[in-house]
Amino acid sequence: MEKLIEYILQFGNLNRQQIELIAKNATETTLPKDEYFAEAGKPFNEVAFVNEGVLRICYYNNKGEEITKYFLEENHFVANPYPNETFTEYLQAATDCKLIVFSTSQWKELSNTILDWDKIMNKIFHNAIMKKMDRRSSLVAEDATTRYLSFLEKFPSLANRIPLSYIASYLGITQSSLSRIRKNIH
């Protein structure tokens, strides 16, 4: 819970009562590696904070191939951008994870009770979107080696924590290509 509070405090101020309210409304949970937190076609109306570990967002293309869209490591929130619609992707634990989860009603209570909650959350989500755009934009026009080097720069803690197949999928290359690239640069 401490990490969550520290993270939120980077974006706004909270008093002791507000911090206690956040803690009271949060549920800490573990998610073993490879387990799904959310699945395509099912409702996903919670808000989760990655306290430890790495989640990956993935989907299946029209050929049935699994595509990794993004990674969320520690100090990231995840929520369904369209809360009343079924989720269109999968949220899977790429490593063992510890999450702090809020239900929709708990999240609304925080929003209704903590004066600047929505303002703080908007700053957090805006920050996350800017980071995501920065991390993804370099992957569009570069060759595979440059994309991998860029991945290492933008996700420095992930390369040794998650399976190479996930990284290859994220970069849009085969696992054997990624192995060759890694051998050539190390």
N, C-alpha and C positions, 0 to 999 in steps of 0.2 A: 504494500500500500504506500510505503514511503516514496518509492520511485514515481508512482502516479502523482502524488501530491507535489513532489519536487518538480516534475515535468509541468504540471498545470500552473504552478507558481511562476514559471518563466514567462507566462503569457498574461498574468493578472494577479491581483491580490485576493487572498481569502483570509477570513478570521478563523479562530479556533472552532467556533460553532459550525461554520460552513465546512471545514475540513472533517469534523465529526459526522456531519450529515452525509458527506461523500462516502466516508468509510462505512457508515450504517447502510447505505444503499448499494454498496458494491459486494459482489460475490467473487471470491478468489477460487479459481479452478485450474486443474492441470489438464493438458491435452497431450497424450503420448504421440511420439513421432509417427507420421503417416495417417493419424486419425483426422477426420474432417470436423471442422467447427461449424461449417455451413455448407449446404449442397445446392447445386442448381436445381430449380424446379420446386424448391421447398421455401417456406417463409423463413426469413432471417430478419428479426426485428430488434436484435440486441445491439448494444454498443460494447465493444471490447477494447481493452488496453493491453498491449503485449508487454508484460512485465519481464519475462525471460523467454528466450527462444526466437524462432523464426517461423512465421506463417508464409505460405505462398498462395497467391491467387492464381487459379488456373481454370481452363475450360477445354472443351473438346471441339475441334474444328469439324467441318462437314465430312472429313475423311476418317473421323474417329480418332485422330491423333491428339494427344494431350499437349496443350500449349501452356507454358508458364507465362503469365502476364506480368506479375510483379511479386516482390518480396516485402514483407513487413517485419522488421526486426524490433528489438526492444525500443520502448518509448514511442510507439505508434498506436493510434486508435484505428479501429476498423468498424464500419457500420454499413448497412445497406443504404445506398444513396436514394433508393426508392422504397421506403419502409413499408408501404402497403402493397407492394408487388412481390412476387416470388423472386428469389435470388437467381441470377443468371450465370453465376460462376461457382467455383468451389473454393473454400478456404481450408487449406490443409496444413497440418503441422509439418514443417520441413525438418524440425528438430523437436525434441521434447519441449513443451511450452508451458508457461504459467501465465494465465490470463486473469485480468480483473474485468468482470462482466457486469453490465447494467441492463436490466430489462427496460422496455419502453416506458413503463409506468415509473420506474425508479429514475430514469433519465429525465422524464417530464417533471418529476418532483424536484429534482435539482434545478431545472430550468425555471420552475415556478417559485422556488424558494430563495435561490442565491441570486442576488440582484444583477451582477454582471456575468452570470454563467454563460448566456448565449454569446455575449461579446468575446469572452475568453475562448469559447469553443470555436467561434468563427475565426479567430486568430490562429488557433491550433490547426484547423482544417485548411485554412489558406496557406499556412506554412507547409503543410503536408503536400498540398497540390503543387506548390512551387517546386518542392524537392522532387516530386514524382516527374514533373515536366522536365526538369533539369536532367534527371537520371535517364529518362526515355529518349529525349531529343537527340542525343548523340548516337543512339543505336540505329537511326534511320538511314543515314547515307554513308556509313563507314564500312570498311572491309571487316572480315571476321576477327582478325588479330587486333585491330584497333578497337572493335567493340568489346573484346575480352579485356583489353588493357583499361578501357574506360570503365567497364564493370568493376574491375579490381580497385580502381580509384574511387568510384562512387559508392561501392558496397565493400569497403575494406575488410570488414569482419566476416563476410559470408563465405568466401571461397573455400575455406577449410571446415565450414560448419554444415554445409548442405551437399546433397549428392550432385555430382557433375552432370547427371542427366537433366536436373532442374535448371542448372546454369546454361547448358547447351540449348534447351528449349527456350529459355528466356532470350538468349542471343539469336535465336533463329538459325542454329546450325546443328549438325549432327554431333553426337557424343564423340565419335572417332575424330572429327575435325577439331573439336575442342581439345582432345588429348594431344593431337599433333601440334596445335598452337601452343599449348602449355609446355610441351617438350622443347619446342623451338625457342621459347622466351626464358626458360629457367636454366 
